[in-house]
Amino acid sequence: MSIHPIERVRSEMGRTEMERNAPGGESVLSLRGAAVRVGGRTLWSGVDLTVGAGEFTAVLGPNGVGKSTLVKVLLGILPAAAGEVRVLGAAPGERSTAVGYLPQRRNFDASVRIRGVDVVRLGLDGDQWGIPVPGLGRAKRRAARERVEQVIELVGAAKYAHRPIGQCSGGEQQRLLIAQALVRRPRVLLLDEPLDSLDLPNQGAIAGLLGRICHEEGVSVVMVAHDVNPILHHLDRVVYIAEGGAVAGTPAEVITSETLTRLYRTPVEVLRTSDGRLVVVGQPEAPAVHTDRHGGGGRDDH
């Protein structure tokens, strides 16, 4: 995907792009003038975003600006301090069964013996208690097995799904966890840094998988990311958070020197390398550059 100069910067963003709705006139996710406060501090405000069905959206920005907090607001875990937030036409949390969620990545220890297929199955009935009564619900259990098999095939994990998940590689584990998040057929999939700690080939593979699920299955994907490059050519839109504010639009509109300079209120330059990767140069931490953030500690806890 090539980045072209934008015709106009959308820090004001008007309502032209921001009010682009899903097919049939229904937006899947909608934020209008949204703001959030944590511990008495406003992390961001004035966020306007509309996500339609089957669109892939990345949430970008340096550590600590509130990227993960935006996901928590969409889940209904944290309330918006101002503005309006709607998820599938309702308040956040009211339609949780139609929202899949993958939290920040945690590797399974090699000693974990639960099979990958059972991890996926937990996405269907992990909230149920008790022992099934013999002879009852056989059709339901058969349908559940078929759905688990279907979603494992969808993410390309059939070859290792019956192995203990602790013996799967990081990329294999992530595919199984994505399958778990998809098993209830959500209309929206929220992912918090799913590429974190994966090597570059696995980042590309998981990004391609998410792009395919988004565009072929009609699932709206909102993904918090630190490095935009592995997902750049899959994206429909970007939310870039910094300095308490945010801009939203297509990658071509948002990831530009002009837009980021306005957002940060300091000179920022967006460059493209010979291999097509974007590099953000300036005072802010550059989310277009992949770095190992765990060697020195410090995660985006917000």
C-alpha positions as CSV (number, residue, x, y, z in Angstrom):
1,M,0.0,0.0,0.0
2,S,1.4,3.4,-0.9
3,I,0.8,6.5,1.3
4,H,-0.3,9.5,-0.7
5,P,-0.5,13.1,0.5
6,I,-3.9,13.8,2.0
7,E,-6.1,16.5,0.6
8,R,-6.9,17.8,4.0
9,V,-5.8,17.0,7.6
10,R,-8.6,15.6,9.7
11,S,-7.7,16.5,13.2
12,E,-10.9,18.4,12.9
13,M,-11.9,15.5,10.6
14,G,-15.3,17.1,9.8
15,R,-18.0,14.5,9.6
16,T,-17.4,13.2,6.1
17,E,-15.1,10.3,6.9
18,M,-16.1,10.0,10.5
19,E,-19.7,9.3,9.7
20,R,-19.1,6.6,7.2
21,N,-21.4,3.8,8.3
22,A,-21.6,0.1,7.8
23,P,-23.6,-1.3,5.0
24,G,-27.3,-0.7,5.6
25,G,-26.6,2.5,7.5
26,E,-25.5,0.8,10.7
27,S,-22.1,1.6,12.3
28,V,-20.6,-1.3,14.2
29,L,-18.6,1.0,16.5
30,S,-19.1,4.7,17.1
31,L,-17.4,7.3,19.3
32,R,-18.4,10.9,19.3
33,G,-16.4,13.4,21.4
34,A,-15.3,10.6,23.6
35,A,-12.9,11.1,26.6
36,V,-11.6,8.9,29.4
37,R,-10.1,9.7,32.8
38,V,-8.0,7.3,34.9
39,G,-6.9,8.2,38.3
40,G,-8.1,11.8,37.9
41,R,-6.1,12.2,34.7
42,T,-7.6,12.7,31.3
43,L,-5.8,10.2,29.0
44,W,-7.5,11.3,25.8
45,S,-10.5,13.4,24.7
46,G,-12.4,14.5,21.7
47,V,-12.1,11.1,19.9
48,D,-14.4,10.7,16.9
49,L,-14.5,7.3,15.2
50,T,-16.9,5.2,13.2
51,V,-16.1,1.6,12.2
52,G,-18.3,-0.2,9.7
53,A,-18.8,-3.9,9.2
54,G,-15.7,-5.8,8.1
55,E,-13.3,-2.9,8.6
56,F,-9.8,-3.3,10.1
57,T,-8.8,-0.5,12.4
58,A,-5.5,0.0,14.2
59,V,-5.1,2.0,17.5
60,L,-1.6,3.5,17.5
61,G,0.5,5.8,19.7
62,P,3.4,5.7,22.1
63,N,3.4,3.9,25.4
64,G,1.1,5.1,28.2
65,V,-1.2,7.3,26.1
66,G,-4.3,5.1,26.6
67,K,-4.5,2.7,23.6
68,S,-5.5,-0.3,25.7
69,T,-7.9,2.0,27.7
70,L,-9.8,2.6,24.4
71,V,-10.4,-1.1,24.1
72,K,-11.6,-1.2,27.8
73,V,-14.1,1.5,27.0
74,L,-15.4,-0.4,24.0
75,L,-15.7,-3.5,26.2
76,G,-17.7,-1.5,28.9
77,I,-15.0,-2.1,31.5
78,L,-14.3,1.6,31.9
79,P,-16.9,4.3,31.3
80,A,-16.3,7.2,29.0
81,A,-15.9,10.5,30.9
82,A,-17.5,12.5,28.1
83,G,-19.1,12.0,24.7
84,E,-20.9,9.0,23.4
85,V,-19.7,5.5,22.7
86,R,-21.9,2.9,21.0
87,V,-21.1,-0.7,20.2
88,L,-23.4,-2.5,17.8
89,G,-26.0,0.2,18.4
90,A,-26.0,-0.2,22.2
91,A,-24.0,1.0,25.2
92,P,-20.6,-0.8,25.7
93,G,-21.0,-4.1,27.4
94,E,-24.7,-4.6,26.5
95,R,-23.9,-6.8,23.5
96,S,-20.9,-8.6,24.9
97,T,-21.8,-11.9,23.3
98,A,-21.2,-10.3,19.9
99,V,-17.8,-9.0,20.8
100,G,-14.7,-11.1,20.8
101,Y,-11.7,-10.0,22.9
102,L,-8.0,-11.0,23.0
103,P,-6.1,-9.3,25.8
104,Q,-2.4,-8.5,25.9
105,R,-0.4,-11.6,25.1
106,R,0.8,-14.0,27.7
107,N,2.8,-17.0,26.7
108,F,1.7,-20.4,28.0
109,D,4.4,-22.2,30.0
110,A,5.8,-25.3,28.4
111,S,4.4,-27.3,31.3
112,V,0.8,-26.4,30.5
113,R,-0.9,-29.7,29.3
114,I,-4.3,-28.4,28.2
115,R,-4.8,-29.0,24.5
116,G,-5.2,-26.2,22.0
117,V,-8.6,-27.5,21.0
118,D,-9.7,-27.3,24.6
119,V,-8.5,-23.7,24.9
120,V,-10.6,-22.9,21.9
121,R,-13.6,-24.7,23.4
122,L,-13.3,-22.5,26.5
123,G,-14.4,-19.6,24.3
124,L,-17.8,-21.4,23.8
125,D,-18.5,-22.8,27.3
126,G,-15.8,-21.6,29.7
127,D,-18.5,-19.6,31.5
128,Q,-20.6,-22.7,32.2
129,W,-20.6,-24.7,35.4
130,G,-21.4,-28.3,36.3
131,I,-21.3,-31.7,34.6
132,P,-23.5,-32.3,31.5
133,V,-26.4,-34.7,32.0
134,P,-25.9,-37.8,29.9
135,G,-28.3,-37.9,26.9
136,L,-29.2,-34.3,27.1
137,G,-28.0,-31.7,24.7
138,R,-26.3,-34.1,22.3
139,A,-27.1,-32.0,19.3
140,K,-25.8,-28.9,21.0
141,R,-22.6,-30.6,22.0
142,R,-22.1,-31.9,18.4
143,A,-22.7,-28.4,17.0
144,A,-20.2,-27.0,19.5
145,R,-17.6,-29.6,18.4
146,E,-18.2,-28.7,14.8
147,R,-17.9,-25.0,15.5
148,V,-14.6,-25.5,17.3
149,E,-13.3,-27.5,14.4
150,Q,-14.5,-24.9,11.9
151,V,-12.8,-22.0,13.6
152,I,-9.6,-24.0,14.2
153,E,-9.5,-24.6,10.4
154,L,-10.3,-20.9,9.8
155,V,-7.1,-19.8,11.6
156,G,-5.0,-22.5,10.1
157,A,-4.3,-24.4,13.4
158,A,-5.7,-27.9,12.6
159,K,-2.2,-29.5,12.5
160,Y,-1.3,-28.7,16.1
161,A,-4.7,-28.0,17.8
162,H,-4.6,-31.4,19.6
163,R,-1.1,-30.7,21.1
164,P,-0.7,-29.3,24.6
165,I,-0.7,-25.6,24.1
166,G,2.4,-25.2,26.1
167,Q,4.3,-27.1,23.4
168,C,3.1,-24.8,20.7
169,S,5.1,-21.9,19.4
170,G,4.2,-18.3,20.1
171,G,2.6,-17.9,16.7
172,E,0.7,-21.2,17.0
173,Q,-0.6,-20.2,20.5
174,Q,-1.7,-16.8,19.1
175,R,-3.7,-18.5,16.3
176,L,-5.5,-20.7,18.9
177,L,-6.3,-17.7,21.1
178,I,-7.7,-15.9,18.1
179,A,-9.8,-19.0,17.3
180,Q,-11.1,-18.8,20.9
181,A,-12.1,-15.2,20.5
182,L,-13.9,-16.0,17.2
183,V,-15.7,-19.2,18.3
184,R,-18.9,-17.5,19.3
185,R,-19.1,-15.8,15.9
186,P,-18.6,-12.2,17.1
187,R,-19.4,-9.2,14.9
188,V,-16.5,-7.2,16.5
189,L,-13.1,-8.5,17.5
190,L,-11.0,-6.4,19.9
191,L,-7.3,-7.3,20.2
192,D,-4.7,-5.7,22.5
193,E,-1.3,-5.9,20.9
194,P,-1.6,-9.5,19.4
195,L,1.7,-9.2,17.6
196,D,3.7,-8.3,20.7
197,S,6.6,-10.7,21.4
198,L,6.2,-12.4,18.0
199,D,9.1,-12.5,15.5
200,L,8.6,-10.7,12.2
201,P,7.5,-13.7,10.1
202,N,4.8,-14.6,12.7
203,Q,3.8,-10.9,12.9
204,G,3.2,-10.9,9.2
205,A,1.3,-14.3,9.3
206,I,-1.0,-13.2,12.1
207,A,-1.6,-9.8,10.5
208,G,-2.5,-11.6,7.2
209,L,-4.9,-13.9,9.1
210,L,-6.6,-11.0,10.8
211,G,-7.0,-9.1,7.6
212,R,-8.5,-12.2,6.0
213,I,-10.9,-12.8,8.9
214,C,-11.9,-9.1,8.8
215,H,-12.5,-8.8,5.1
216,E,-13.8,-12.3,4.2
217,E,-15.8,-13.1,7.4
218,G,-17.2,-9.6,7.8
219,V,-15.8,-9.2,11.3
220,S,-14.9,-5.7,12.4
221,V,-11.4,-5.8,13.9
222,V,-10.0,-3.1,16.3
223,M,-6.4,-3.8,17.1
224,V,-4.0,-2.0,19.5
225,A,-0.5,-2.1,17.9
226,H,2.9,-0.7,18.5
227,D,4.3,-1.4,15.1
228,V,2.1,-0.4,12.2
229,N,4.2,-1.9,9.5
230,P,3.1,-5.6,9.7
231,I,-0.5,-4.6,9.4
232,L,-0.3,-1.5,7.2
233,H,-1.6,-2.9,3.9
234,H,-4.5,-4.7,5.7
235,L,-5.8,-1.5,7.4
236,D,-9.0,0.4,6.5
237,R,-8.5,3.1,9.2
238,V,-6.2,4.2,12.0
239,V,-6.8,5.9,15.4
240,Y,-3.6,7.7,16.5
241,I,-3.5,8.7,20.2
242,A,-1.0,11.2,21.6
243,E,-0.7,14.1,24.0
244,G,-4.3,13.6,25.2
245,G,-5.8,13.9,21.8
246,A,-6.4,11.7,18.8
247,V,-6.9,11.7,15.0
248,A,-8.7,9.1,13.0
249,G,-9.0,8.3,9.3
250,T,-7.4,6.2,6.7
251,P,-3.6,5.4,7.0
252,A,-3.0,7.8,4.1
253,E,-4.7,10.6,6.0
254,V,-3.3,10.0,9.5
255,I,0.2,8.6,9.2
256,T,1.7,11.8,7.6
257,S,4.2,14.4,8.8
258,E,1.5,17.1,8.7
259,T,-1.0,15.2,10.8
260,L,1.4,13.9,13.4
261,T,3.1,17.3,13.7
262,R,-0.3,18.8,14.4
263,L,-1.2,16.1,16.9
264,Y,2.1,16.3,18.9
265,R,2.5,20.0,18.5
266,T,6.2,19.4,17.6
267,P,7.9,18.6,14.3
268,V,7.4,15.0,13.3
269,E,8.5,13.5,10.0
270,V,7.1,10.3,8.4
271,L,9.6,8.5,6.1
272,R,9.3,5.5,3.9
273,T,12.3,3.1,3.7
274,S,13.4,1.3,0.6
275,D,11.5,-1.8,1.6
276,G,8.3,0.1,2.1
277,R,8.3,0.3,5.9
278,L,7.2,3.6,7.6
279,V,9.5,5.3,10.1
280,V,8.3,8.1,12.3
281,V,11.1,10.5,13.2
282,G,10.8,13.1,15.9
283,Q,10.3,13.5,19.6
284,P,7.5,11.0,20.1
285,E,8.2,7.3,20.4
286,A,7.7,6.0,16.9
287,P,5.0,3.3,16.6
288,A,6.0,2.6,13.0
289,V,9.3,1.1,14.2
290,H,9.4,-2.4,15.7
291,T,11.5,-2.6,18.9
292,D,11.9,-5.1,21.6
293,R,10.1,-3.3,24.4
294,H,10.5,-6.0,27.0
295,G,14.2,-5.9,27.4
296,G,14.0,-2.6,29.2
297,G,10.5,-3.2,30.7
298,G,7.6,-0.9,30.4
299,R,4.3,-1.8,28.8
300,D,1.4,0.3,27.8
301,D,-0.7,-0.4,30.9
302,H,-3.4,2.1,29.8
